[in-house]
Amino acid sequence: MTWMGARTSSVSGSSLSHPMHEYPFGGVKGAAGSLTAVELAILELLKLGKTNREIAGNLNVTVGTIKWRMNRIFGKLRARNRIEALARARQQMMLASPEPALPPAGPMPEPLRKIELDILSLLKDGLTNREIACSLALTVGTTRWRINQIFGKLQARNRIEALARARQCEWL
């Protein structure tokens, strides 16, 4: 395995027919179609909004293994985070259904404000807290606080669940 050197990857003992180029940050050029069955299973669980610990429990592996595999998935899909990875997998038709099945949310205590809907829209694009803050002229701390308010109102544990609930309510 040489840096920037071409090689072929083997998955389950068989070589893939396309060359891949490795980069020092762990990304793999040309490997978007070469996700393994385990990596696809991780993406399916990720689509449900599961945490690394929950995914590890479902697949009977360690959290460290899930983190390692997530980094490989990010590299293969050229994604910076979970939301981008899911969006790219959907674009390439790697995931079966686009919407996760979430349990119904209880009554919403209050509707989302315009700023919260704007933040949700930026979350959908996979932006980081810092990028959202710059886009909306907020501080990173205020952005974090607003995102937590969105999680509470949508009864979501993370960004993926919040986006799924927003889609259920047809806000996105």
C-alpha positions as CSV (number, residue, x, y, z in Angstrom):
1,M,0.0,0.0,0.0
2,T,1.8,3.1,-1.2
3,W,0.7,6.7,-0.7
4,M,-1.0,7.9,-3.9
5,G,-0.1,4.6,-5.5
6,A,-2.7,2.7,-7.5
7,R,-3.9,-0.6,-6.2
8,T,-6.9,-2.8,-6.4
9,S,-9.0,-3.6,-3.4
10,S,-10.2,-7.0,-2.3
11,V,-13.6,-7.4,-0.7
12,S,-14.5,-10.8,0.7
13,G,-11.5,-12.4,-1.0
14,S,-12.3,-11.1,-4.5
15,S,-10.5,-8.3,-6.2
16,L,-12.5,-5.3,-7.5
17,S,-11.9,-4.5,-11.1
18,H,-11.3,-0.7,-10.7
19,P,-8.1,0.9,-9.4
20,M,-8.2,3.0,-6.3
21,H,-5.9,5.7,-5.1
22,E,-5.3,6.2,-1.4
23,Y,-4.8,9.5,0.2
24,P,-3.1,10.3,3.5
25,F,-6.4,11.3,5.2
26,G,-7.9,7.8,4.5
27,G,-10.1,8.8,1.5
28,V,-10.3,6.4,-1.4
29,K,-10.7,7.7,-4.9
30,G,-13.0,5.8,-7.2
31,A,-14.4,3.5,-4.5
32,A,-18.0,4.9,-4.1
33,G,-19.4,1.7,-5.6
34,S,-17.3,-0.6,-3.5
35,L,-19.0,-0.4,-0.1
36,T,-18.9,-3.8,1.6
37,A,-22.1,-5.5,2.9
38,V,-21.1,-4.5,6.5
39,E,-20.6,-0.8,5.4
40,L,-24.1,-0.9,3.7
41,A,-25.6,-2.4,6.9
42,I,-23.9,0.4,8.9
43,L,-25.5,3.0,6.6
44,E,-28.9,1.4,6.9
45,L,-28.6,1.6,10.8
46,L,-27.2,5.1,10.5
47,K,-30.3,6.1,8.4
48,L,-32.4,5.2,11.4
49,G,-30.5,7.7,13.6
50,K,-28.6,5.1,15.6
51,T,-25.5,6.1,17.5
52,N,-22.2,4.3,17.1
53,R,-22.8,2.4,20.3
54,E,-26.2,1.2,19.1
55,I,-24.8,0.2,15.7
56,A,-22.0,-1.7,17.4
57,G,-24.5,-3.5,19.6
58,N,-26.7,-4.4,16.5
59,L,-23.7,-5.8,14.6
60,N,-21.9,-7.3,17.6
61,V,-18.7,-5.4,17.1
62,T,-16.8,-2.8,19.2
63,V,-17.5,1.0,19.0
64,G,-14.0,1.4,17.8
65,T,-14.6,-0.9,14.8
66,I,-17.7,1.2,13.9
67,K,-15.7,4.4,14.1
68,W,-13.1,2.9,11.9
69,R,-15.7,1.6,9.4
70,M,-17.5,5.0,9.4
71,N,-14.2,6.7,8.5
72,R,-13.8,4.3,5.6
73,I,-17.4,5.0,4.5
74,F,-16.7,8.8,4.6
75,G,-13.6,8.3,2.5
76,K,-15.3,6.1,-0.1
77,L,-18.3,8.4,-0.4
78,R,-16.2,11.6,0.0
79,A,-18.4,12.8,2.8
80,R,-17.4,14.9,5.8
81,N,-20.2,13.6,8.1
82,R,-23.1,11.2,8.5
83,I,-25.6,13.4,6.8
84,E,-23.4,13.8,3.7
85,A,-22.6,10.1,3.6
86,L,-26.4,9.2,3.7
87,A,-27.1,11.8,1.0
88,R,-24.4,10.5,-1.3
89,A,-25.4,6.9,-0.7
90,R,-29.0,7.8,-1.6
91,Q,-27.8,9.6,-4.8
92,Q,-25.9,6.5,-5.8
93,M,-28.9,4.2,-5.0
94,M,-27.0,2.3,-2.3
95,L,-29.8,2.7,0.3
96,A,-33.1,0.9,-0.2
97,S,-35.6,3.5,1.1
98,P,-34.9,7.2,1.5
99,E,-37.0,7.7,4.7
100,P,-36.3,6.0,8.0
101,A,-39.3,4.7,9.9
102,L,-39.4,6.6,13.2
103,P,-41.8,6.1,16.0
104,P,-44.5,8.8,15.9
105,A,-43.6,11.9,17.8
106,G,-45.7,13.1,20.7
107,P,-47.5,16.4,20.5
108,M,-45.2,19.3,19.7
109,P,-45.1,21.9,22.5
110,E,-44.6,24.8,20.1
111,P,-44.0,25.2,16.4
112,L,-40.6,25.8,15.0
113,R,-39.5,29.3,14.4
114,K,-38.2,30.7,11.1
115,I,-34.6,30.6,12.3
116,E,-35.0,27.0,13.4
117,L,-36.4,26.1,9.9
118,D,-33.5,27.9,8.3
119,I,-31.1,25.9,10.5
120,L,-32.9,22.6,9.6
121,S,-32.5,23.5,5.9
122,L,-28.7,24.0,6.4
123,L,-28.5,20.8,8.5
124,K,-30.1,18.9,5.5
125,D,-27.1,20.1,3.4
126,G,-24.7,18.5,6.0
127,L,-23.2,21.8,7.2
128,T,-21.3,21.9,10.4
129,N,-22.3,24.2,13.4
130,R,-19.6,26.7,12.4
131,E,-20.8,26.8,8.7
132,I,-24.4,27.3,9.9
133,A,-23.3,30.0,12.2
134,C,-21.5,31.9,9.4
135,S,-24.4,31.5,7.0
136,L,-26.9,32.9,9.5
137,A,-24.6,35.4,11.2
138,L,-24.9,33.6,14.6
139,T,-22.3,32.5,17.1
140,V,-21.4,28.8,17.2
141,G,-22.8,28.7,20.8
142,T,-26.1,30.1,19.7
143,T,-26.2,27.7,16.8
144,R,-25.6,24.8,19.1
145,W,-28.3,26.0,21.5
146,R,-30.8,26.4,18.6
147,I,-30.0,22.9,17.3
148,N,-30.7,21.5,20.7
149,Q,-34.0,23.4,20.8
150,I,-34.9,21.8,17.5
151,F,-34.0,18.4,18.9
152,G,-36.3,19.0,21.9
153,K,-39.2,20.2,19.8
154,L,-38.9,17.4,17.3
155,Q,-38.2,14.8,20.0
156,A,-35.1,13.8,18.2
157,R,-31.7,12.6,19.6
158,N,-29.5,13.7,16.7
159,R,-29.5,15.5,13.4
160,I,-30.6,12.5,11.3
161,E,-33.6,12.0,13.5
162,A,-34.4,15.7,13.4
163,L,-34.3,15.8,9.6
164,A,-36.4,12.6,9.4
165,R,-39.1,14.2,11.6
166,A,-39.0,17.5,9.7
167,R,-39.6,15.5,6.5
168,Q,-42.5,13.7,8.2
169,C,-44.0,17.1,9.0
170,E,-43.3,18.2,5.4
171,W,-41.1,21.1,6.5
172,L,-38.3,20.1,4.2
